[in-house]
């Protein structure tokens, strides 16, 4: 099994050169990063804030008991931020708490951005190297020029550009999706914090609020 895999890798190396091997390695790491981010988003319940919305809506309406009950059922990573907002913490500190959680979820974005930008350049670099090699073979052939020599060298050279684009395009799409999700999360967090700090119903605004920060988060 390992011998077969090694032979396939050597065939790819002989066909596309070291640049293709580098791009394949980058693609493997990129896939691992994407799968980790999807798992991390799932565990943090990104985009799933139904219980928090219920809690904030109840708090805004003045129903503190229902707000606390809904908050206790939330598994969102923003639950501690909303709980702190119910305790009337400082707004800047609350936003800093949310931003700290956002930064954890955004780790790896810079790597994905680098892959999306550099993979096509790596592919182009491989193409240039391949074209140089093809023209050297053409020059070595002298007067007995075989068009197949040049054609074969060109398609092998262009292979690296194709591989670079195959790596870069899905990475760019996934990164845009991740960034869009995080932008939406920031809007949601701002809405929750501001609503909790300035509820429409302030009838019991002087009521002491117990510590409601969930243990998780």
N, C-alpha and C positions, 0 to 999 in steps of 0.2 A: 504493500500500500504506500509506504513512504517512498519506496523507489519509484513508483509510478508518478507520484506527485513531484518528486525531484526531477524526473525526466521531463515532465510537462513544463516545469519552471525553466529548465535549461532550454527547452524548445522556444519558449516565449523570449528568453534572453537572447537566443541566437537570432530570432526574428526581429524583435523590436529594440534590442540593445538594453543597456543599463537604465536608460530613462524610463522605459516601460516597466521595468522591475521596481523602480522607485515609485512610480505612479500606482502600481498594484499594492505596494506596501502602504502608501498613503491612503489608498481606498479602504484597505482593511482597518486601519486605525480610525478613519473617518466613520466607517460603519459602526465600529465599537462606540465611538463618541455619541453618534446619533441614537443608538439603542439605549445607551446610558441616560441620555437626556429624556427620552421618551419614558423610561422607567422612573426617572426622578420626577417628571411632571405628573405621572400617574400617582406616585406615592404622596406627593404634595397636594393632590386633588386640584391641580391648576384648572381653572375654568368651571369647577364644580363648587359653587358657593350658595346653593339653595338654602341651606340651614342658616348661613350667615345673613343672607338677604332677609329671611324671615325674622331673624333676631334684630337686625337693624330696623326693619319696618315696625316691629313691635315696640322697640325702644323709641322710635320717632313718634309713635302714637301714644306713648306714655304707659304702655303695658310692660313694666319692668320684669314682672314674673315670667311672662311668656318669652321675653327677650333672653332672659338667662337660661330658660329651659332649652330654647332653640340653639343657643350658643353652645351649651353642653353637648349637643348632638352633632356639632360640626366637626369634621375631620380636616377642614381646610388649613393650609399653612398660615392663613391670615387670621385664624381664630384668636391667637394671642394678641394680635394687634387690635382687633375689635374689642376684646375683653379689656385691654388697657384703655381703650377709648371710652368704654363704659365707666371706667374708674376716673374719668376726666383728667387723664394725663395731659402733659403739654403737647400741643399739636406737632411741633417740630420734632419732638422725641418720638412721637407715634409714627410720623413719616419716615424717620430714620430707622425705626424698627422694621417697617415695611420694606424699605430700601435694602436693608441687610438681607432680608429673605429673598428679594429679587436678585441680589448679587450672587447668591448661592445658585439660583436657578439659571443664571446667565453664564456661569462658568463653562468654558468650552466654546462659547460663541466666537471668540476671537480666533480660535484654531479653525473653526469651520469657515470663517470669513477668509482666513489666509489660504485655505485649500481652494475655495471658490475662485480666488484671484490668481493664485500661483500655478494651479494645475494646468490651465491652458498655456501658460508661459513655459512650463516644463515640457509640455507636449510640443510646443513650437521649437524649443531648444533641441529636442530630439529630432525633429524634422530637419532642422538646419544641419545637424551632424550627419543625418542620413543622406541628405542631398550632397553634402561635401563628399561623402564616401562614394555615392553613385557617380558623380562627375570624375572622381579619381579613377574609378573602374573604367569609365568611358575613355579617359585619357590613356590609360594603360593599354586599352584595346588597340589604340593606334588607328591605322587605316582600315582594319577589319572591324568596323563598328557594327555591333549587333543591337538593333533598337530594343530588344528584350532586356538587355543589360540595364539600359537607362530606365525603361518602364518598370522593371522589377525593383530597382533601387528606389524609384520615386514612390511607389505604393508602400514599400516597407517604411520609407521615411515618413510618409503621411500617416502611417499607423499610429505613431506616437501622438500626433495632434489629435487624432480621433479618440485615443485613450484619455488624453488630458481633458477633452471636452466631456467625455462620458463621466469622468470623475467630478468635474467642476459643476456641471449643470444641475444634477440632483442635489448636490451640496448647497448650491445657491438657493434652490427652491425651498429646501428644508430649513435653511437658516432664515429665510424671509418669513416662513411660517412660525418658527420659534419666536422671532422678534415681534411679529404681529401679536402673538399670544401674550408676550410679556408687556407690550404696550397696552393691551386691553386690561391686563391685570393691574397695571398702575392706575388706570382710570377707575377700576372697581375699588381698589384700596383707598384712593382719595375720596370717593363717594361715601364709602363706609365710615371713614374717619370723620369727615366733616359732618355727616348726618348724626353720628353718635355724639359728637361734641356740641352740636347745636340742634337738638331735637325740636320738632314743631310743637310738641306738648311738653312744656316745662313745669307742669303743675307740681311735680315732686322733685324738682331739681335739687332741693336741699337734702334729699334722702341719702343717707350714707350708703355707699355701694360696697359690698364685700368683695374680696379678692376672687375674681372669676377666671383668671388666666388658666386655661387647660394645661394639664401636665404635659401633653404632647406638644409638638410644634417646634 
